[in-house]
Amino acid sequence: MRKVIIASHGLMAKGVKDSVEMISGKQENLSAFSMEAGESPQDVIKKIENILEYATSGEEIILVSDFPGGSINTAMMGLLGEPKISQLSGLNIPMVLELVLANDAEPIAGVLDKAVESGKKAVSMMELQNEKQNEEEDFYD
């Protein structure tokens, strides 16, 4: 089994977890930690370490932070020396959905690659097109 642990500055991680579970149902393998005002990254790491303490030897742990180079991400990187722990950054809903819904039999490298790709694809610029443009595009498809 895999555990996915997401962490962020502010309430983002808790909001992403709530959204993921609204879409996919309760996820027992998903935990979220948010660094709130007055807390330090080390406070978040202590909470994560409590979960890691109860992980079985065969469990893979995927850490996801809000953005690269941030204090949460940097603090989480200190956990990477442990076996079976991987880390991603750039937290978003499609990335986490990919992680929690992945088949446990799929190799971790493939799961991580798909999650990163899903996260990247979710970032896009939306533009309105008029009906004439849509008709022209449909004609040539």
N, CA, C and O atoms as CSV, one atom per row, in Angstrom:
chain,resi,resn,atom,element,x,y,z
A,1,MET,N,N,0.845,-1.189,0.000
A,1,MET,CA,C,0.000,0.000,0.000
A,1,MET,C,C,0.884,1.244,0.000
A,1,MET,O,O,2.019,1.226,0.476
A,2,ARG,N,N,0.333,2.313,-0.543
A,2,ARG,CA,C,1.030,3.603,-0.551
A,2,ARG,C,C,0.288,4.593,0.320
A,2,ARG,O,O,-0.937,4.556,0.441
A,3,LYS,N,N,1.058,5.477,0.922
A,3,LYS,CA,C,0.484,6.607,1.651
A,3,LYS,C,C,0.903,7.877,0.921
A,3,LYS,O,O,2.051,8.016,0.499
A,4,VAL,N,N,-0.033,8.788,0.781
A,4,VAL,CA,C,0.235,10.080,0.161
A,4,VAL,C,C,0.059,11.130,1.250
A,4,VAL,O,O,-0.989,11.212,1.891
A,5,ILE,N,N,1.100,11.930,1.449
A,5,ILE,CA,C,1.082,12.969,2.467
A,5,ILE,C,C,1.314,14.303,1.774
A,5,ILE,O,O,2.367,14.524,1.176
A,6,ILE,N,N,0.327,15.191,1.857
A,6,ILE,CA,C,0.450,16.494,1.221
A,6,ILE,C,C,0.589,17.568,2.296
A,6,ILE,O,O,-0.009,17.477,3.368
A,7,ALA,N,N,1.396,18.593,1.982
A,7,ALA,CA,C,1.634,19.661,2.952
A,7,ALA,C,C,1.797,20.988,2.228
A,7,ALA,O,O,2.281,21.048,1.098
A,8,SER,N,N,1.379,22.052,2.910
A,8,SER,CA,C,1.411,23.371,2.274
A,8,SER,C,C,1.528,24.484,3.300
A,8,SER,O,O,1.371,24.277,4.503
A,9,HIS,N,N,1.808,25.665,2.783
A,9,HIS,CA,C,1.675,26.902,3.549
A,9,HIS,C,C,0.180,27.230,3.554
A,9,HIS,O,O,-0.484,27.104,2.524
A,10,GLY,N,N,-0.343,27.641,4.682
A,10,GLY,CA,C,-1.770,27.957,4.735
A,10,GLY,C,C,-2.609,26.697,4.591
A,10,GLY,O,O,-2.107,25.588,4.776
A,11,LEU,N,N,-3.864,26.860,4.267
A,11,LEU,CA,C,-4.819,25.752,4.267
A,11,LEU,C,C,-4.926,25.009,2.939
A,11,LEU,O,O,-5.835,24.197,2.763
A,12,MET,N,N,-4.030,25.267,2.017
A,12,MET,CA,C,-4.118,24.646,0.691
A,12,MET,C,C,-4.185,23.122,0.762
A,12,MET,O,O,-5.053,22.520,0.130
A,13,ALA,N,N,-3.295,22.492,1.510
A,13,ALA,CA,C,-3.254,21.024,1.553
A,13,ALA,C,C,-4.576,20.450,2.043
A,13,ALA,O,O,-5.078,19.477,1.480
A,14,LYS,N,N,-5.138,21.044,3.083
A,14,LYS,CA,C,-6.417,20.552,3.598
A,14,LYS,C,C,-7.526,20.749,2.566
A,14,LYS,O,O,-8.417,19.909,2.444
A,15,GLY,N,N,-7.472,21.857,1.824
A,15,GLY,CA,C,-8.459,22.106,0.773
A,15,GLY,C,C,-8.323,21.129,-0.380
A,15,GLY,O,O,-9.326,20.655,-0.913
A,16,VAL,N,N,-7.094,20.822,-0.772
A,16,VAL,CA,C,-6.870,19.843,-1.848
A,16,VAL,C,C,-7.387,18.475,-1.408
A,16,VAL,O,O,-8.049,17.786,-2.183
A,17,LYS,N,N,-7.092,18.081,-0.181
A,17,LYS,CA,C,-7.578,16.785,0.326
A,17,LYS,C,C,-9.100,16.755,0.297
A,17,LYS,O,O,-9.691,15.769,-0.144
A,18,ASP,N,N,-9.730,17.811,0.755
A,18,ASP,CA,C,-11.188,17.883,0.756
A,18,ASP,C,C,-11.740,17.750,-0.664
A,18,ASP,O,O,-12.709,17.024,-0.887
A,19,SER,N,N,-11.131,18.442,-1.618
A,19,SER,CA,C,-11.580,18.379,-3.017
A,19,SER,C,C,-11.363,16.993,-3.613
A,19,SER,O,O,-12.239,16.463,-4.297
A,20,VAL,N,N,-10.207,16.413,-3.356
A,20,VAL,CA,C,-9.912,15.068,-3.874
A,20,VAL,C,C,-10.944,14.070,-3.347
A,20,VAL,O,O,-11.432,13.226,-4.099
A,21,GLU,N,N,-11.272,14.164,-2.072
A,21,GLU,CA,C,-12.233,13.230,-1.496
A,21,GLU,C,C,-13.662,13.524,-1.947
A,21,GLU,O,O,-14.496,12.619,-1.971
A,22,MET,N,N,-13.953,14.753,-2.297
A,22,MET,CA,C,-15.259,15.079,-2.859
A,22,MET,C,C,-15.419,14.398,-4.226
A,22,MET,O,O,-16.510,13.954,-4.585
A,23,ILE,N,N,-14.330,14.326,-4.972
A,23,ILE,CA,C,-14.345,13.728,-6.310
A,23,ILE,C,C,-14.263,12.206,-6.251
A,23,ILE,O,O,-14.976,11.515,-6.977
A,24,SER,N,N,-13.392,11.684,-5.385
A,24,SER,CA,C,-13.083,10.253,-5.426
A,24,SER,C,C,-13.553,9.457,-4.217
A,24,SER,O,O,-13.339,8.246,-4.162
A,25,GLY,N,N,-14.184,10.104,-3.253
A,25,GLY,CA,C,-14.583,9.418,-2.029
A,25,GLY,C,C,-13.460,9.458,-0.998
A,25,GLY,O,O,-12.341,9.873,-1.300
A,26,LYS,N,N,-13.768,9.026,0.209
A,26,LYS,CA,C,-12.801,9.025,1.311
A,26,LYS,C,C,-11.566,8.222,0.919
A,26,LYS,O,O,-11.669,7.111,0.399
A,27,GLN,N,N,-10.396,8.804,1.178
A,27,GLN,CA,C,-9.122,8.152,0.852
A,27,GLN,C,C,-8.341,7.921,2.139
A,27,GLN,O,O,-7.759,8.851,2.698
A,28,GLU,N,N,-8.334,6.687,2.600
A,28,GLU,CA,C,-7.639,6.349,3.847
A,28,GLU,C,C,-6.128,6.523,3.726
A,28,GLU,O,O,-5.431,6.663,4.731
A,29,ASN,N,N,-5.627,6.513,2.494
A,29,ASN,CA,C,-4.175,6.610,2.281
A,29,ASN,C,C,-3.705,8.049,2.070
A,29,ASN,O,O,-2.552,8.267,1.699
A,30,LEU,N,N,-4.571,9.026,2.297
A,30,LEU,CA,C,-4.245,10.430,2.061
A,30,LEU,C,C,-4.297,11.230,3.362
A,30,LEU,O,O,-5.297,11.208,4.080
A,31,SER,N,N,-3.207,11.934,3.650
A,31,SER,CA,C,-3.144,12.819,4.820
A,31,SER,C,C,-2.718,14.206,4.361
A,31,SER,O,O,-1.955,14.343,3.404
A,32,ALA,N,N,-3.211,15.231,5.045
A,32,ALA,CA,C,-2.880,16.611,4.678
A,32,ALA,C,C,-2.471,17.396,5.912
A,32,ALA,O,O,-3.070,17.273,6.980
A,33,PHE,N,N,-1.441,18.201,5.738
A,33,PHE,CA,C,-0.946,19.056,6.809
A,33,PHE,C,C,-0.738,20.461,6.271
A,33,PHE,O,O,-0.110,20.655,5.230
A,34,SER,N,N,-1.265,21.424,6.982
A,34,SER,CA,C,-1.160,22.817,6.580
A,34,SER,C,C,-0.403,23.599,7.645
A,34,SER,O,O,-0.747,23.548,8.826
A,35,MET,N,N,0.626,24.321,7.222
A,35,MET,CA,C,1.362,25.173,8.152
A,35,MET,C,C,0.577,26.467,8.308
A,35,MET,O,O,0.452,27.254,7.370
A,36,GLU,N,N,0.057,26.670,9.492
A,36,GLU,CA,C,-0.767,27.841,9.750
A,36,GLU,C,C,0.044,28.900,10.480
A,36,GLU,O,O,1.155,28.637,10.941
A,37,ALA,N,N,-0.511,30.081,10.581
A,37,ALA,CA,C,0.171,31.199,11.239
A,37,ALA,C,C,0.669,30.776,12.616
A,37,ALA,O,O,-0.060,30.157,13.392
A,38,GLY,N,N,1.917,31.117,12.906
A,38,GLY,CA,C,2.511,30.780,14.188
A,38,GLY,C,C,3.214,29.435,14.210
A,38,GLY,O,O,3.906,29.108,15.174
A,39,GLU,N,N,3.041,28.657,13.159
A,39,GLU,CA,C,3.719,27.361,13.069
A,39,GLU,C,C,4.971,27.484,12.217
A,39,GLU,O,O,5.121,28.420,11.431
A,40,SER,N,N,5.858,26.529,12.387
A,40,SER,CA,C,7.067,26.470,11.574
A,40,SER,C,C,7.015,25.215,10.705
A,40,SER,O,O,6.218,24.316,10.969
A,41,PRO,N,N,7.853,25.144,9.675
A,41,PRO,CA,C,7.918,23.918,8.875
A,41,PRO,C,C,8.222,22.690,9.743
A,41,PRO,O,O,7.741,21.594,9.457
A,42,GLN,N,N,9.014,22.873,10.795
A,42,GLN,CA,C,9.354,21.736,11.656
A,42,GLN,C,C,8.127,21.211,12.399
A,42,GLN,O,O,8.065,20.023,12.718
A,43,ASP,N,N,7.159,22.068,12.678
A,43,ASP,CA,C,5.918,21.611,13.295
A,43,ASP,C,C,5.191,20.650,12.352
A,43,ASP,O,O,4.652,19.631,12.785
A,44,VAL,N,N,5.182,20.983,11.071
A,44,VAL,CA,C,4.553,20.125,10.064
A,44,VAL,C,C,5.328,18.820,9.939
A,44,VAL,O,O,4.727,17.749,9.857
A,45,ILE,N,N,6.642,18.900,9.925
A,45,ILE,CA,C,7.476,17.695,9.795
A,45,ILE,C,C,7.229,16.753,10.971
A,45,ILE,O,O,7.187,15.538,10.780
A,46,LYS,N,N,7.068,17.278,12.165
A,46,LYS,CA,C,6.788,16.424,13.337
A,46,LYS,C,C,5.490,15.648,13.134
A,46,LYS,O,O,5.409,14.471,13.486
A,47,LYS,N,N,4.482,16.298,12.572
A,47,LYS,CA,C,3.205,15.620,12.308
A,47,LYS,C,C,3.386,14.524,11.257
A,47,LYS,O,O,2.821,13.437,11.377
A,48,ILE,N,N,4.177,14.821,10.232
A,48,ILE,CA,C,4.447,13.821,9.189
A,48,ILE,C,C,5.226,12.645,9.777
A,48,ILE,O,O,4.935,11.488,9.473
A,49,GLU,N,N,6.199,12.939,10.603
A,49,GLU,CA,C,6.992,11.874,11.229
A,49,GLU,C,C,6.127,10.950,12.088
A,49,GLU,O,O,6.412,9.757,12.192
A,50,ASN,N,N,5.085,11.487,12.696
A,50,ASN,CA,C,4.160,10.639,13.466
A,50,ASN,C,C,3.491,9.610,12.568
A,50,ASN,O,O,3.297,8.466,12.980
A,51,ILE,N,N,3.139,9.993,11.355
A,51,ILE,CA,C,2.543,9.048,10.403
A,51,ILE,C,C,3.594,8.036,9.950
A,51,ILE,O,O,3.319,6.839,9.866
A,52,LEU,N,N,4.787,8.522,9.661
A,52,LEU,CA,C,5.855,7.634,9.196
A,52,LEU,C,C,6.207,6.584,10.252
A,52,LEU,O,O,6.592,5.463,9.922
A,53,GLU,N,N,6.072,6.955,11.493
A,53,GLU,CA,C,6.382,6.042,12.590
A,53,GLU,C,C,5.511,4.793,12.537
A,53,GLU,O,O,5.953,3.712,12.927
A,54,TYR,N,N,4.277,4.934,12.058
A,54,TYR,CA,C,3.345,3.814,12.011
A,54,TYR,C,C,3.278,3.139,10.642
A,54,TYR,O,O,2.508,2.196,10.457
A,55,ALA,N,N,4.067,3.605,9.691
A,55,ALA,CA,C,4.087,2.982,8.361
A,55,ALA,C,C,4.752,1.616,8.460
A,55,ALA,O,O,5.722,1.438,9.198
A,56,THR,N,N,4.227,0.665,7.719
A,56,THR,CA,C,4.844,-0.661,7.698
A,56,THR,C,C,6.076,-0.628,6.810
A,56,THR,O,O,6.241,0.285,6.000
A,57,SER,N,N,6.925,-1.604,6.960
A,57,SER,CA,C,8.192,-1.616,6.213
A,57,SER,C,C,7.986,-1.680,4.700
A,57,SER,O,O,8.830,-1.197,3.945
A,58,GLY,N,N,6.890,-2.262,4.254
A,58,GLY,CA,C,6.651,-2.376,2.813
A,58,GLY,C,C,5.905,-1.205,2.202
A,58,GLY,O,O,5.755,-1.140,0.982
A,59,GLU,N,N,5.434,-0.280,3.025
A,59,GLU,CA,C,4.644,0.841,2.505
A,59,GLU,C,C,5.512,1.875,1.809
A,59,GLU,O,O,6.577,2.254,2.295
A,60,GLU,N,N,5.027,2.320,0.661
A,60,GLU,CA,C,5.680,3.421,-0.045
A,60,GLU,C,C,5.003,4.707,0.398
A,60,GLU,O,O,3.780,4.773,0.526
A,61,ILE,N,N,5.818,5.723,0.629
A,61,ILE,CA,C,5.314,7.017,1.085
A,61,ILE,C,C,5.610,8.050,0.012
A,61,ILE,O,O,6.748,8.175,-0.442
A,62,ILE,N,N,4.587,8.792,-0.393
A,62,ILE,CA,C,4.766,9.868,-1.358
A,62,ILE,C,C,4.438,11.182,-0.661
A,62,ILE,O,O,3.313,11.402,-0.211
A,63,LEU,N,N,5.435,12.044,-0.582
A,63,LEU,CA,C,5.275,13.376,-0.005
A,63,LEU,C,C,5.031,14.356,-1.138
A,63,LEU,O,O,5.694,14.284,-2.173
A,64,VAL,N,N,4.089,15.269,-0.957
A,64,VAL,CA,C,3.816,16.288,-1.968
A,64,VAL,C,C,3.744,17.640,-1.272
A,64,VAL,O,O,2.977,17.825,-0.327
A,65,SER,N,N,4.555,18.588,-1.754
A,65,SER,CA,C,4.549,19.940,-1.177
A,65,SER,C,C,3.938,20.921,-2.155
A,65,SER,O,O,3.760,20.622,-3.336
A,66,ASP,N,N,3.619,22.103,-1.640
A,66,ASP,CA,C,2.934,23.097,-2.459
A,66,ASP,C,C,3.806,23.681,-3.577
A,66,ASP,O,O,3.340,23.826,-4.707
A,67,PHE,N,N,5.058,24.013,-3.274
A,67,PHE,CA,C,5.911,24.527,-4.358
A,67,PHE,C,C,7.385,24.291,-4.057
A,67,PHE,O,O,7.797,24.274,-2.897
A,68,PRO,N,N,8.183,24.108,-5.123
A,68,PRO,CA,C,9.610,23.836,-4.932
A,68,PRO,C,C,10.333,25.041,-4.337
A,68,PRO,O,O,10.047,26.188,-4.682
A,69,GLY,N,N,11.261,24.763,-3.448
A,69,GLY,CA,C,12.054,25.826,-2.851
A,69,GLY,C,C,11.430,26.471,-1.639
A,69,GLY,O,O,12.091,27.234,-0.936
A,70,GLY,N,N,10.157,26.178,-1.375
A,70,GLY,CA,C,9.497,26.735,-0.206
A,70,GLY,C,C,9.961,26.044,1.064
A,70,GLY,O,O,10.593,24.989,1.018
A,71,SER,N,N,9.642,26.645,2.185
A,71,SER,CA,C,10.117,26.098,3.458
A,71,SER,C,C,9.525,24.718,3.761
A,71,SER,O,O,10.202,23.877,4.353
A,72,ILE,N,N,8.281,24.476,3.368
A,72,ILE,CA,C,7.668,23.157,3.578
A,72,ILE,C,C,8.390,22.126,2.715
A,72,ILE,O,O,8.759,21.056,3.200
A,73,ASN,N,N,8.591,22.446,1.444
A,73,ASN,CA,C,9.282,21.539,0.527
A,73,ASN,C,C,10.686,21.222,1.033
A,73,ASN,O,O,11.100,20.063,1.050
A,74,THR,N,N,11.403,22.243,1.439
A,74,THR,CA,C,12.773,22.063,1.908
A,74,THR,C,C,12.804,21.192,3.168
A,74,THR,O,O,13.660,20.316,3.293
A,75,ALA,N,N,11.892,21.425,4.083
A,75,ALA,CA,C,11.835,20.621,5.302
A,75,ALA,C,C,11.489,19.163,4.984
A,75,ALA,O,O,12.059,18.246,5.574
A,76,MET,N,N,10.558,18.953,4.054
A,76,MET,CA,C,10.175,17.590,3.678
A,76,MET,C,C,11.342,16.840,3.039
A,76,MET,O,O,11.458,15.624,3.192
A,77,MET,N,N,12.194,17.554,2.332
A,77,MET,CA,C,13.330,16.908,1.685
A,77,MET,C,C,14.245,16.227,2.704
A,77,MET,O,O,14.972,15.298,2.352
A,78,GLY,N,N,14.221,16.666,3.937
A,78,GLY,CA,C,14.996,16.026,4.984
A,78,GLY,C,C,14.544,14.597,5.284
A,78,GLY,O,O,15.272,13.839,5.924
A,79,LEU,N,N,13.352,14.228,4.829
A,79,LEU,CA,C,12.823,12.876,5.041
A,79,LEU,C,C,13.183,11.923,3.910
A,79,LEU,O,O,12.930,10.722,4.008
A,80,LEU,N,N,13.763,12.440,2.848
A,80,LEU,CA,C,14.024,11.614,1.667
A,80,LEU,C,C,15.066,10.526,1.868
A,80,LEU,O,O,15.138,9.608,1.052
A,81,GLY,N,N,15.867,10.588,2.906
A,81,GLY,CA,C,16.861,9.550,3.147
A,81,GLY,C,C,16.253,8.222,3.579
A,81,GLY,O,O,16.915,7.185,3.536
A,82,GLU,N,N,15.012,8.257,3.989
A,82,GLU,CA,C,14.334,7.034,4.428
A,82,GLU,C,C,13.982,6.175,3.209
A,82,GLU,O,O,13.627,6.702,2.155
A,83,PRO,N,N,14.081,4.856,3.359
A,83,PRO,CA,C,13.712,3.991,2.233
A,83,PRO,C,C,12.229,4.124,1.897
A,83,PRO,O,O,11.400,4.355,2.777
A,84,LYS,N,N,11.916,3.978,0.642
A,84,LYS,CA,C,10.532,3.974,0.132
A,84,LYS,C,C,9.814,5.308,0.263
A,84,LYS,O,O,8.584,5.341,0.242
A,85,ILE,N,N,10.554,6.423,0.399
A,85,ILE,CA,C,9.931,7.745,0.442
A,85,ILE,C,C,10.303,8.506,-0.821
A,85,ILE,O,O,11.478,8.604,-1.177
A,86,SER,N,N,9.287,9.044,-1.495
A,86,SER,CA,C,9.470,9.869,-2.688
A,86,SER,C,C,8.836,11.221,-2.421
A,86,SER,O,O,7.995,11.354,-1.533
A,87,GLN,N,N,9.240,12.226,-3.190
A,87,GLN,CA,C,8.667,13.555,-2.994
A,87,GLN,C,C,8.399,14.233,-4.334
A,87,GLN,O,O,9.212,14.176,-5.257
A,88,LEU,N,N,7.244,14.873,-4.414
A,88,LEU,CA,C,6.866,15.707,-5.545
A,88,LEU,C,C,6.571,17.107,-5.027
A,88,LEU,O,O,6.345,17.299,-3.832
A,89,SER,N,N,6.574,18.073,-5.919
A,89,SER,CA,C,6.214,19.436,-5.552
A,89,SER,C,C,5.311,20.006,-6.637
A,89,SER,O,O,5.288,19.503,-7.760
A,90,GLY,N,N,4.566,21.059,-6.296
A,90,GLY,CA,C,3.628,21.651,-7.242
A,90,GLY,C,C,2.226,21.125,-7.016
A,90,GLY,O,O,1.474,20.915,-7.968
A,91,LEU,N,N,1.876,20.916,-5.776
A,91,LEU,CA,C,0.601,20.333,-5.364
A,91,LEU,C,C,-0.593,20.885,-6.147
A,91,LEU,O,O,-0.797,22.096,-6.226
A,92,ASN,N,N,-1.376,19.964,-6.724
A,92,ASN,CA,C,-2.676,20.332,-7.288
A,92,ASN,C,C,-3.591,19.105,-7.281
A,92,ASN,O,O,-3.132,17.984,-7.065
A,93,ILE,N,N,-4.852,19.317,-7.512
A,93,ILE,CA,C,-5.849,18.250,-7.385
A,93,ILE,C,C,-5.608,17.103,-8.367
A,93,ILE,O,O,-5.601,15.949,-7.936
A,94,PRO,N,N,-5.410,17.361,-9.674
A,94,PRO,CA,C,-5.185,16.235,-10.584
A,94,PRO,C,C,-3.961,15.381,-10.208
A,94,PRO,O,O,-3.984,14.159,-10.358
A,95,MET,N,N,-2.907,16.024,-9.726
A,95,MET,CA,C,-1.717,15.289,-9.291
A,95,MET,C,C,-2.068,14.329,-8.154
A,95,MET,O,O,-1.688,13.158,-8.188
A,96,VAL,N,N,-2.785,14.817,-7.161
A,96,VAL,CA,C,-3.113,13.994,-6.002
A,96,VAL,C,C,-4.110,12.898,-6.381
A,96,VAL,O,O,-4.004,11.774,-5.891
A,97,LEU,N,N,-5.070,13.209,-7.241
A,97,LEU,CA,C,-5.993,12.169,-7.715
A,97,LEU,C,C,-5.222,11.030,-8.380
A,97,LEU,O,O,-5.505,9.857,-8.137
A,98,GLU,N,N,-4.270,11.373,-9.200
A,98,GLU,CA,C,-3.452,10.359,-9.873
A,98,GLU,C,C,-2.731,9.481,-8.853
A,98,GLU,O,O,-2.632,8.267,-9.038
A,99,LEU,N,N,-2.235,10.079,-7.797
A,99,LEU,CA,C,-1.500,9.327,-6.779
A,99,LEU,C,C,-2.409,8.406,-5.961
A,99,LEU,O,O,-2.090,7.235,-5.759
A,100,VAL,N,N,-3.536,8.935,-5.494
A,100,VAL,CA,C,-4.382,8.126,-4.604
A,100,VAL,C,C,-5.175,7.059,-5.349
A,100,VAL,O,O,-5.576,6.059,-4.753
A,101,LEU,N,N,-5.404,7.257,-6.635
A,101,LEU,CA,C,-6.171,6.279,-7.405
A,101,LEU,C,C,-5.296,5.278,-8.159
A,101,LEU,O,O,-5.810,4.377,-8.822
A,102,ALA,N,N,-3.989,5.435,-8.060
A,102,ALA,CA,C,-3.069,4.529,-8.760
A,102,ALA,C,C,-3.156,3.123,-8.172
A,102,ALA,O,O,-3.400,2.941,-6.979
A,103,ASN,N,N,-2.956,2.159,-9.019
A,103,ASN,CA,C,-2.921,0.761,-8.613
A,103,ASN,C,C,-1.631,0.511,-7.827
A,103,ASN,O,O,-0.546,0.859,-8.292
A,104,ASP,N,N,-1.743,-0.082,-6.654
A,104,ASP,CA,C,-0.566,-0.348,-5.825
A,104,ASP,C,C,0.434,-1.276,-6.506
A,104,ASP,O,O,1.612,-1.289,-6.147
A,105,ALA,N,N,-0.024,-2.048,-7.481
A,105,ALA,CA,C,0.877,-2.968,-8.183
A,105,ALA,C,C,1.747,-2.238,-9.210
A,105,ALA,O,O,2.768,-2.770,-9.648
A,106,GLU,N,N,1.348,-1.023,-9.595
A,106,GLU,CA,C,2.126,-0.263,-10.575
A,106,GLU,C,C,3.417,0.237,-9.931
A,106,GLU,O,O,3.397,0.733,-8.804
A,107,PRO,N,N,4.538,0.107,-10.640
A,107,PRO,CA,C,5.810,0.589,-10.078
A,107,PRO,C,C,5.735,2.080,-9.725
A,107,PRO,O,O,5.128,2.878,-10.438
A,108,ILE,N,N,6.367,2.421,-8.614
A,108,ILE,CA,C,6.302,3.783,-8.089
A,108,ILE,C,C,6.794,4.818,-9.090
A,108,ILE,O,O,6.233,5.911,-9.168
A,109,ALA,N,N,7.824,4.499,-9.851
A,109,ALA,CA,C,8.364,5.463,-10.823
A,109,ALA,C,C,7.301,5.859,-11.839
A,109,ALA,O,O,7.188,7.033,-12.190
A,110,GLY,N,N,6.527,4.901,-12.311
A,110,GLY,CA,C,5.463,5.194,-13.270
A,110,GLY,C,C,4.348,6.016,-12.653
A,110,GLY,O,O,3.806,6.916,-13.294
A,111,VAL,N,N,4.007,5.712,-11.416
A,111,VAL,CA,C,2.969,6.461,-10.705
A,111,VAL,C,C,3.396,7.916,-10.542
A,111,VAL,O,O,2.608,8.831,-10.781
A,112,LEU,N,N,4.643,8.124,-10.134
A,112,LEU,CA,C,5.146,9.491,-9.943
A,112,LEU,C,C,5.174,10.253,-11.261
A,112,LEU,O,O,4.791,11.422,-11.308
A,113,ASP,N,N,5.626,9.601,-12.337
A,113,ASP,CA,C,5.661,10.255,-13.648
A,113,ASP,C,C,4.265,10.676,-14.095
A,113,ASP,O,O,4.072,11.793,-14.575
A,114,LYS,N,N,3.295,9.779,-13.938
A,114,LYS,CA,C,1.911,10.102,-14.329
A,114,LYS,C,C,1.351,11.250,-13.494
A,114,LYS,O,O,0.643,12.115,-14.009
A,115,ALA,N,N,1.669,11.250,-12.213
A,115,ALA,CA,C,1.176,12.307,-11.327
A,115,ALA,C,C,1.741,13.664,-11.732
A,115,ALA,O,O,1.012,14.655,-11.781
A,116,VAL,N,N,3.029,13.706,-12.020
A,116,VAL,CA,C,3.652,14.965,-12.446
A,116,VAL,C,C,3.029,15.421,-13.765
A,116,VAL,O,O,2.718,16.600,-13.933
A,117,GLU,N,N,2.851,14.498,-14.687
A,117,GLU,CA,C,2.255,14.852,-15.978
A,117,GLU,C,C,0.823,15.360,-15.807
A,117,GLU,O,O,0.441,16.344,-16.440
A,118,SER,N,N,0.035,14.709,-14.969
A,118,SER,CA,C,-1.343,15.169,-14.705
A,118,SER,C,C,-1.339,16.554,-14.075
A,118,SER,O,O,-2.167,17.399,-14.415
A,119,GLY,N,N,-0.415,16.782,-13.165
A,119,GLY,CA,C,-0.303,18.099,-12.536
A,119,GLY,C,C,0.036,19.180,-13.540
A,119,GLY,O,O,-0.532,20.271,-13.499
A,120,LYS,N,N,0.962,18.881,-14.444
A,120,LYS,CA,C,1.357,19.856,-15.475
A,120,LYS,C,C,0.205,20.141,-16.436
A,120,LYS,O,O,-0.036,21.293,-16.796
A,121,LYS,N,N,-0.502,19.097,-16.847
A,121,LYS,CA,C,-1.611,19.271,-17.796
A,121,LYS,C,C,-2.740,20.112,-17.218
A,121,LYS,O,O,-3.500,20.736,-17.959
A,122,ALA,N,N,-2.848,20.128,-15.902
A,122,ALA,CA,C,-3.919,20.879,-15.250
A,122,ALA,C,C,-3.684,22.383,-15.303
A,122,ALA,O,O,-4.604,23.167,-15.069
A,123,VAL,N,N,-2.465,22.783,-15.608
A,123,VAL,CA,C,-2.145,24.208,-15.670
A,123,VAL,C,C,-2.272,24.643,-17.128
A,123,VAL,O,O,-1.477,24.241,-17.977
A,124,SER,N,N,-3.266,25.456,-17.402
A,124,SER,CA,C,-3.478,25.902,-18.778
A,124,SER,C,C,-4.247,27.219,-18.790
A,124,SER,O,O,-4.881,27.603,-17.808
A,125,MET,N,N,-4.170,27.895,-19.931
A,125,MET,CA,C,-4.899,29.140,-20.100
A,125,MET,C,C,-6.204,28.841,-20.829
A,125,MET,O,O,-6.210,28.192,-21.875
A,126,MET,N,N,-7.285,29.314,-20.274
A,126,MET,CA,C,-8.598,29.116,-20.882
A,126,MET,C,C,-8.929,30.322,-21.753
A,126,MET,O,O,-8.768,31.469,-21.337
A,127,GLU,N,N,-9.388,30.047,-22.951
A,127,GLU,CA,C,-9.792,31.120,-23.857
A,127,GLU,C,C,-11.148,30.785,-24.443
A,127,GLU,O,O,-11.445,29.623,-24.720
A,128,LEU,N,N,-11.961,31.798,-24.629
A,128,LEU,CA,C,-13.241,31.605,-25.296
A,128,LEU,C,C,-13.029,31.627,-26.795
A,128,LEU,O,O,-12.241,32.417,-27.314
A,129,GLN,N,N,-13.736,30.757,-27.480
A,129,GLN,CA,C,-13.688,30.762,-28.936
A,129,GLN,C,C,-15.093,31.022,-29.437
A,129,GLN,O,O,-16.070,30.538,-28.866
A,130,ASN,N,N,-15.185,31.794,-30.515
A,130,ASN,CA,C,-16.521,32.015,-31.046
A,130,ASN,C,C,-16.957,30.803,-31.865
A,130,ASN,O,O,-16.127,29.966,-32.221
A,131,GLU,N,N,-18.241,30.703,-32.165
A,131,GLU,CA,C,-18.783,29.532,-32.850
A,131,GLU,C,C,-18.152,29.322,-34.218
A,131,GLU,O,O,-17.940,28.182,-34.632
A,132,LYS,N,N,-17.847,30.410,-34.929
A,132,LYS,CA,C,-17.257,30.286,-36.265
A,132,LYS,C,C,-15.898,29.601,-36.178
A,132,LYS,O,O,-15.595,28.746,-37.011
A,133,GLN,N,N,-15.071,29.951,-35.194
A,133,GLN,CA,C,-13.779,29.294,-35.024
A,133,GLN,C,C,-13.969,27.807,-34.753
A,133,GLN,O,O,-13.253,26.975,-35.309
A,134,ASN,N,N,-14.929,27.476,-33.902
A,134,ASN,CA,C,-15.185,26.070,-33.588
A,134,ASN,C,C,-15.625,25.300,-34.825
A,134,ASN,O,O,-15.185,24.169,-35.032
A,135,GLU,N,N,-16.491,25.895,-35.658
A,135,GLU,CA,C,-16.962,25.232,-36.872
A,135,GLU,C,C,-15.816,25.004,-37.839
A,135,GLU,O,O,-15.727,23.941,-38.454
A,136,GLU,N,N,-14.916,26.011,-37.987
A,136,GLU,CA,C,-13.784,25.858,-38.875
A,136,GLU,C,C,-12.844,24.774,-38.394
A,136,GLU,O,O,-12.338,23.993,-39.200
A,137,GLU,N,N,-12.605,24.711,-37.111
A,137,GLU,CA,C,-11.728,23.677,-36.565
A,137,GLU,C,C,-12.358,22.312,-36.752
A,137,GLU,O,O,-11.659,21.362,-37.106
A,138,ASP,N,N,-13.667,22.183,-36.525
A,138,ASP,CA,C,-14.332,20.901,-36.694
A,138,ASP,C,C,-14.274,20.435,-38.145
A,138,ASP,O,O,-14.145,19.239,-38.407
A,139,PHE,N,N,-14.366,21.360,-39.080
A,139,PHE,CA,C,-14.352,21.027,-40.506
A,139,PHE,C,C,-13.056,20.360,-40.901
A,139,PHE,O,O,-13.055,19.434,-41.711
A,140,TYR,N,N,-11.947,20.821,-40.337
A,140,TYR,CA,C,-10.647,20.284,-40.728
A,140,TYR,C,C,-10.202,19.092,-39.903
A,140,TYR,O,O,-9.189,18.469,-40.223
A,141,ASP,N,N,-10.927,18.762,-38.859
A,141,ASP,CA,C,-10.534,17.610,-38.011
A,141,ASP,C,C,-10.822,16.300,-38.681
A,141,ASP,O,O,-10.554,15.243,-38.111
